[in-house]
Amino acid sequence: MSRKEWESLCDGCARCCLIKLEDDESGELYTTAVACRYLEFNSCRCSVYTERTRLVPDCVQITRENIDGLYFMPQSCAYRLLAEGRPLPEWHPLLSGDDETVRQSGIAVCSFAISEEELTSAEDLEAYIIG
């Protein structure tokens, strides 16, 4: 699979852009409805995609080599689905031929998330836990 083909697997849901919190004691991971400051809400894509891992050190670059270990990726993530041998959902743009089907399905976070820039402090994150 070429790099372009690999990148086309991203459906643009931006669920990986939601900030996650990890309980220090239990290791449990909590997803918030707060998105990275670089998420462009109109397109539901990263506004600094090529520089994201430099600007956000804990932003993960998803590769064929590391996808199996990225347990925090959403269940609906195409990278994860393919790594687990499961099919893409019918709303995925590669199947539907339309990027809007991600939003129409309700899977895209841009319809409900807020930017981390809207928070007054990091402690506010706990109020936005969604799962």
C-alpha positions as CSV (number, residue, x, y, z in Angstrom):
1,M,0.0,0.0,0.0
2,S,1.4,3.4,-1.0
3,R,1.6,6.3,1.5
4,K,-1.2,8.0,-0.4
5,E,-3.4,4.9,-0.2
6,W,-2.6,4.5,3.5
7,E,-3.5,8.2,4.2
8,S,-6.8,7.7,2.3
9,L,-7.9,5.3,5.0
10,C,-8.5,8.2,7.4
11,D,-12.2,9.0,7.2
12,G,-11.8,12.5,8.8
13,C,-13.9,11.7,11.9
14,A,-11.2,13.4,14.0
15,R,-11.9,11.1,17.0
16,C,-8.2,10.6,17.3
17,C,-7.9,14.4,17.8
18,L,-10.0,14.3,21.0
19,I,-8.0,14.8,24.1
20,K,-7.8,11.7,26.3
21,L,-7.1,11.5,30.0
22,E,-5.5,8.6,31.7
23,D,-6.1,7.6,35.3
24,D,-2.7,7.4,36.9
25,E,-3.7,4.6,39.3
26,S,-5.9,2.4,37.1
27,G,-4.5,3.2,33.7
28,E,-8.1,3.7,32.5
29,L,-8.4,6.0,29.5
30,Y,-11.1,8.6,29.2
31,T,-12.0,10.5,26.1
32,T,-13.1,14.1,26.3
33,A,-15.2,16.2,23.9
34,V,-12.3,18.6,23.7
35,A,-10.3,18.6,20.5
36,C,-6.7,19.5,19.8
37,R,-6.2,23.2,19.1
38,Y,-5.2,22.4,15.5
39,L,-8.4,20.7,14.5
40,E,-10.0,22.7,11.8
41,F,-13.7,22.3,12.5
42,N,-15.0,23.2,9.0
43,S,-13.1,20.4,7.4
44,C,-12.7,18.2,10.5
45,R,-9.0,17.8,9.6
46,C,-5.8,18.9,11.2
47,S,-4.8,22.4,10.1
48,V,-1.1,21.5,10.6
49,Y,-1.1,17.9,9.5
50,T,2.5,17.7,8.2
51,E,3.9,19.4,11.3
52,R,1.5,17.9,13.9
53,T,4.0,15.6,15.6
54,R,6.4,18.4,16.1
55,L,3.8,20.9,17.4
56,V,2.0,18.4,19.5
57,P,4.6,15.9,20.8
58,D,2.0,13.3,22.0
59,C,0.2,13.3,18.6
60,V,0.6,9.9,17.2
61,Q,1.6,9.2,13.6
62,I,-0.4,6.0,12.7
63,T,1.7,3.5,10.7
64,R,1.2,-0.1,9.6
65,E,3.9,-0.9,12.1
66,N,2.3,0.7,15.2
67,I,-1.5,0.4,14.6
68,D,-1.8,-2.8,16.6
69,G,-0.4,-1.1,19.7
70,L,-2.6,2.0,19.5
71,Y,-5.3,0.7,21.8
72,F,-6.8,4.2,22.3
73,M,-7.8,4.5,18.7
74,P,-11.6,4.6,18.2
75,Q,-13.4,1.3,17.4
76,S,-14.6,3.0,14.2
77,C,-11.1,3.9,13.0
78,A,-10.4,2.5,9.5
79,Y,-6.7,1.8,10.4
80,R,-7.8,-0.2,13.4
81,L,-10.6,-2.0,11.5
82,L,-8.3,-3.1,8.8
83,A,-5.6,-4.2,11.3
84,E,-8.2,-6.3,13.0
85,G,-9.4,-7.8,9.7
86,R,-12.8,-6.0,9.9
87,P,-14.6,-4.2,7.0
88,L,-14.9,-0.5,6.6
89,P,-18.4,0.9,7.6
90,E,-20.7,1.9,4.8
91,W,-20.3,5.6,5.7
92,H,-16.5,5.5,5.1
93,P,-15.7,7.9,2.2
94,L,-13.8,5.2,0.3
95,L,-17.0,3.2,0.1
96,S,-19.6,6.0,-0.1
97,G,-17.6,8.2,-2.4
98,D,-18.5,11.2,-0.3
99,D,-16.6,12.8,2.6
100,E,-19.9,14.2,4.0
101,T,-21.2,10.7,4.9
102,V,-18.8,10.8,8.0
103,R,-20.6,13.8,9.3
104,Q,-24.1,12.5,8.3
105,S,-23.4,9.3,10.2
106,G,-22.8,11.3,13.4
107,I,-19.3,9.8,13.8
108,A,-17.4,13.1,13.1
109,V,-16.5,15.0,16.3
110,C,-16.8,18.4,14.6
111,S,-20.5,18.4,15.3
112,F,-20.1,18.2,19.1
113,A,-16.5,18.9,20.2
114,I,-15.0,22.1,21.3
115,S,-11.4,23.3,20.8
116,E,-9.0,23.1,23.7
117,E,-8.4,26.8,23.2
118,E,-11.9,27.4,24.7
119,L,-10.9,25.9,28.0
120,T,-9.8,28.2,30.9
121,S,-7.6,25.5,32.5
122,A,-6.5,21.9,32.0
123,E,-8.7,21.0,35.0
124,D,-11.7,21.8,32.9
125,L,-11.0,18.7,30.8
126,E,-12.6,16.4,33.4
127,A,-16.0,18.2,32.9
128,Y,-15.9,17.1,29.2
129,I,-15.4,13.4,29.6
130,I,-17.6,11.5,27.2
131,G,-16.3,8.0,27.5
